[in-house]
């Protein structure tokens, strides 16, 4: 990601658990500032969002996805914000993560009913 001040390519995230077990998965950060993400959580849709360069080796990212109950009904939405930092190795990052879960009636402008913080790491997939 440190190359050319943008992190296009596919990254494999290994997040710390925001709720329950950590669910690693790929995220595709595109050169024009958009991203998509997926994981193995059956109760979460793929995530869609944006990222931006904020400093020499730092980036912000925002991802949103829908969450579902065990019956397949809409349970709400998930918003994940991250502050990403590339260290000495340009193909590895760490991120401070804030996850929020919103009830359907409160999304997108209301208050989340659950907020958690975690740390994640990622590695570029070539």
FENCOR-V568890 format. One record per pair of residues at least 24 apart in sequence whose C-alpha atoms are under 6 Angstrom apart, sorted by sequence separation. I is the first residue (numbers start at 0). GAP is how many residues later the second one is. If there is no record, write none. Layout:
# FENCOR-V568890
i gap
I GAP
I GAP
This chain:
# FENCOR-V568890
i gap
42 24
58 24
76 24
94 24
42 25
58 25
76 25
94 25
57 26
75 26
93 26
57 27
75 27
93 27
56 28
75 28
92 28
56 29
92 29
91 30
91 31
90 32
90 33
1 55
1 88
0 89
15 102
15 103
15 104
14 105
13 106
13 107
12 108
13 108
12 109
11 110
11 111
10 112
10 113
10 114
9 115
